[in-house]
Amino acid sequence: MKFSELVQNLNIDTDRTSLLAHPECDPEVQGIAPIDQATRSTISYIEGAKFAARLKTTEARVLILPPDHGLQRQATERGIAWIGASEPRLLFARAIALFYQPWKPAPEIHASAVIHPEAQVGEGVYIGAHVVIQARVRIGNGVCIHPNVVIYPDVQIGDRTILHANCTIHERSQIGADCVIHSGAVIGAEGFGFVPTKEGWFKMEQSGYTVLEDGVEIGCNTTIDRPAVGATRIGGNTKIDNLVQIGHGCQVGGACAIAAQVGLAGGVNVGNRVILAGQVGIANQAKIGDGAIASAKSGIHNNVEAGAIVSGIPAVPHKLFLKVSAIYHRLPQMYQTLKELKKNPE
């Protein structure tokens, strides 16, 4: 499509977005690419001034740029068609959707699928090979269930949700509309509940259930456990990466982002719009306030206030962590100074 068509298809608000002042420049756009791999027929983007050097070398002839007059002037001088946006990455994500749509099979029920007669299946549903759907399961309209998925009894799945191959949904789990659960994920399995006794460990049955609200996405091989009583809940529009462990009874708010290898122990309460970077660990019953951010590998043992940014093990305010890190690199020198002071105290 032409640049002018691209702008139209993106439904850009031209009152709030600047466009190239080059009416004679209307290049063909055939695809998308990262800035360092772009060609004359692809669109790419630059998020900020720190990527300015790439603007000098890119072969792209269409770019999405931030509201930076210097970058926009450079693009114009190079004859690059551009769109100025306050959130370039977001607009680029919308552009991707114009050129790529994930594969989705047409509605059908494969002959090898095993569906209990008490299960209810909505309209326009795809059920792949060797899927097992047990008693009293309710599946909404437009759901896509890829091969080898196993759904235990009394599960509810909302409209248009996608279950990728080999994921498992345990009993009584409730999954909202427009959710995506990737391969190998396990939703609603037993929480790690054992009571110590003189003879060893007594198993506490996990009679609760797991709830995923609308728009939740779960990465590959992530596990979300059900509790002994009550519910483990993931709020609407929260996105969880691969290899994440959500313990029994956790309450995760809406619009959170949880990166790979994060671990939440039982009973953790996470507010809305929280970001947990890779390998963050949170101890039992800790509470994370709305909008908080934990940087990679943070070990959180206590509550975190709303809006706070924490780092380190144990986690401390990020600014303090940076100061401590700066001192850490000077420890050998400081230790040597201390040894000399001990030798020569005067």
PyMOL commands that set and color helices and strands:
alter all, ss='L'
color gray80, all
select helices_A, chain A and resi 3-9+35-37+49-57+69-77+88-99+318-328+331-343
alter helices_A, ss='H'
color red, helices_A
select strands_A, chain A and resi 18-19+31-32+42-45+62-65+81-84+108-109+114-115+120-121+126-127+132-133+138-139+144-145+150-151+156-157+162-163+168-169+174-175+180-181+186-190+194-197+200-203+209-212+217-218+223-226+231-234+239-240+245-246+251-252+257-258+263-264+269-270+275-276+281-282+287-288+293-294+299-300+309-311+316-317
alter strands_A, ss='S'
color yellow, strands_A
deselect
rebuild
show_as cartoon
